[in-house]
Amino acid sequence: MERRFTQAQSAERRGGPSGSASLFGAVETGGTTTRAAVGDAAGGIVARAAFATAGPRETLERAVAFLASRRPAAVGVAAFGPICIDPGSPEHGRLLETPKPGWSRFPLRAELERALSVPIQVETDVNAAALAEQSAARAAGVAAGTLVYVTVGTGVGVGIAVDGRAHHGALHPEAGHLRVRRADDDPFAGCCPFHGDCLEGLASGPALRARTGSDPSALTHGHDAWRLEADLLAQLVVALVGVLAPHQVVLGGGVMEAAGLLDRVRARSVELSGGYSPLLADAAQAGALIVPPRLGGDSGLVGALRIAAAAG
């Protein structure tokens, strides 16, 4: 890693060790695509880049090449997990055992810090997105003291923001691996390498592809896979409502771009709640609770920029 980053490190050092006081950097590692950006403390993006997520060294080399010439004062990382986010741990910023091939145990924060010589703050991609979405909700006048962000894409991830702080326990939320009920008429065994038919193993983009033999974007609106998908995601929503009683559940990620899926999840959540929770009492309540991202696909990047500003 050090050999690959020598040129980028030299460019950074020539520009000065402290970077630019006005710009912050962001890296968002996704299961399919990694993005990098620079922007201001409020999360305003002024430049960005995107590239395929390959192995960790190749992926970080490209992120560093983008960031080093722009000399950010600090960098926030919105990373897929599981990842150690305890700043007091010697493992801080190291990936744990992850379904992403080649990334398990990779020291993400340490390698970026060595390459860029600026403070690096690491958060999960979904927690970073939850923080950004909570700030956007408040700016829109929406009370969202507890906000949950769910991404449904290469994996299924869940982040939780409570009053402007990301929720951390002994690790971080991994609700994408909750065990769920498969529909009686669903023969698909699931594709999670750890659990088989957990939520991610049944409802992620790769699961939809394995289940149907087609890319999710190619499935017609009436394909039965969307009925199963809505049922699985509604089970997650009902569980989140029961455990957290959130003000909003934001459903994002590439799979959620499918036409009509959000409405299907809302309707199924009301059905599964069975009249028990006032948060899911009817279609109007579900529509207020279960919403799309206000920041579109930029939630994670904006969150990472804000985290960087706090670190810098």
Buried (B, 14 or more C-beta within 10 A) or exposed (E): BEEBBEEBBEBBEEBEEEBBEEBBBBBBBBBEBBBBBBBBBEBEBEEBBBBEBEEBBBBBBBBBBBBBEBBBBBBBBBBBBBBBBEEEEEBBBBBBEBBBEBBBEBBBBBBBBBBBBBBBBBBBBBBBBBBBBBBBBBEEEBEBBBBBBBBBBBBBBBBBBBEEEBBBEEBBBBBBBBEBEBBEEBEBEBBBEEBEBBBBBBBBBBBBBBBBEEEBEEBEEEBBBBBBBBBBBBBBBBBBBEEBEBBBBBBBBBBBBBEEBBBBBBBBBBBBBEEEBEBBEEEEBBBEBBBEBBBEBBBBBBBBBBBBBBBB
